[in-house]
Amino acid sequence: MTKVLVAFATRFGSTREIASAIAAELISEGMDATAAEATSALNPDDYDAFVIGSPLYGNKWMGAAGMFAAITSERINGKPVALFSIGTLSVGNEQAGQAEHDAFIGKLREVAPKLNVVSDALFTGYFDRANLPWYLRIIDRFAPTPQGDHRNWPAIHAWAKSVASKFNS
Ligand SMILES: Cc1cc2nc3c(=O)[nH]c(=O)nc-3n(C[C@H](O)[C@H](O)[C@H](O)COP(=O)(O)O)c2cc1C
């Protein structure tokens, strides 16, 4: 059975739920998948394939997920990896959100050229204005992000299913 690690970073929890949904879909496709927060305690040798994801904060992944992807790439000898970003910029402006995701994934692949990326995707996330630090609440007044849960569960499950077939091939 293919052992898959779904490693994620999160600040407020919405990405944890997405990582769990991805792991559940991979399990329903016959894989042995586990979702876990990206830390150095995880041993990449224990897995055959990886899904790594993070919310975007200020155009970038959280450090823990980016570091995990870069360090893991040195240890896994080309095992397949699927990457996902979560963000809310794409809720109001799909093109800008996609460009931000593409730019980050491009940079990650530059610093981690050994990553064998078989798929990458951007999904809309969960935006709660109450999570903004006070200084960003001031900026947010001028460029308001749509508040609420924008997670597209059918799209997340469909992507996870497509990733399972790539991991199997
Ligand atoms: C301070 C702050 C900065 C953010 N920056 C971005 C960003 O640059 N691009 C984007 O698409 N979404 C951005 N978001 C939206 C988050 O990516 C989104 O809320 C995500 O679902 C949070 O994931 P988490 O609950 O796992 O921490 C930002 C949210 C906050 C609160």
The ligand as a MOL file (V3000), in Angstrom:
LIG
                    3D

  0  0  0     0  0            999 V3000
M  V30 BEGIN CTAB
M  V30 COUNTS 31 33 0 0 0
M  V30 BEGIN ATOM
M  V30 1 C -2.5920 38.5040 7.8610 0
M  V30 2 C -3.1210 37.7000 6.7080 0
M  V30 3 C -2.4180 37.7010 5.4870 0
M  V30 4 C -2.8890 36.9400 4.3890 0
M  V30 5 N -2.2030 36.9700 3.2010 0
M  V30 6 C -2.7070 36.2970 2.1280 0
M  V30 7 C -2.0510 36.3340 0.8650 0
M  V30 8 O -0.9960 36.9450 0.6720 0
M  V30 9 N -2.6420 35.6770 -0.1820 0
M  V30 10 C -3.8160 34.9770 -0.0650 0
M  V30 11 O -4.3020 34.4300 -1.0610 0
M  V30 12 N -4.4370 34.8680 1.1490 0
M  V30 13 C -3.9120 35.5160 2.2350 0
M  V30 14 N -4.5300 35.4070 3.4630 0
M  V30 15 C -5.6640 34.4780 3.6280 0
M  V30 16 C -5.2180 33.1320 4.2520 0
M  V30 17 O -4.3350 32.4370 3.4020 0
M  V30 18 C -6.4850 32.2750 4.5250 0
M  V30 19 O -7.2280 32.9500 5.5200 0
M  V30 20 C -6.1810 30.8400 4.9240 0
M  V30 21 O -7.3860 30.0770 4.8470 0
M  V30 22 C -5.6030 30.7580 6.3310 0
M  V30 23 O -5.2300 29.4330 6.6170 0
M  V30 24 P -5.1070 28.8430 8.0960 0
M  V30 25 O -6.4920 28.9540 8.7490 0
M  V30 26 O -4.7270 27.4170 7.8910 0
M  V30 27 O -4.0750 29.6240 8.8380 0
M  V30 28 C -4.0760 36.1590 4.5420 0
M  V30 29 C -4.7640 36.1420 5.7820 0
M  V30 30 C -4.2980 36.9080 6.8460 0
M  V30 31 C -5.0650 36.8640 8.1600 0
M  V30 END ATOM
M  V30 BEGIN BOND
M  V30 1 1 1 2
M  V30 2 1 2 3
M  V30 3 2 2 30
M  V30 4 2 3 4
M  V30 5 1 4 5
M  V30 6 1 4 28
M  V30 7 2 5 6
M  V30 8 1 6 7
M  V30 9 1 6 13
M  V30 10 2 7 8
M  V30 11 1 7 9
M  V30 12 1 9 10
M  V30 13 2 10 11
M  V30 14 1 10 12
M  V30 15 2 12 13
M  V30 16 1 13 14
M  V30 17 1 14 15
M  V30 18 1 14 28
M  V30 19 1 15 16
M  V30 20 1 16 17
M  V30 21 1 16 18
M  V30 22 1 18 19
M  V30 23 1 18 20
M  V30 24 1 20 21
M  V30 25 1 20 22
M  V30 26 1 22 23
M  V30 27 1 23 24
M  V30 28 2 24 25
M  V30 29 1 24 26
M  V30 30 1 24 27
M  V30 31 2 28 29
M  V30 32 1 29 30
M  V30 33 1 30 31
M  V30 END BOND
M  V30 END CTAB
M  END
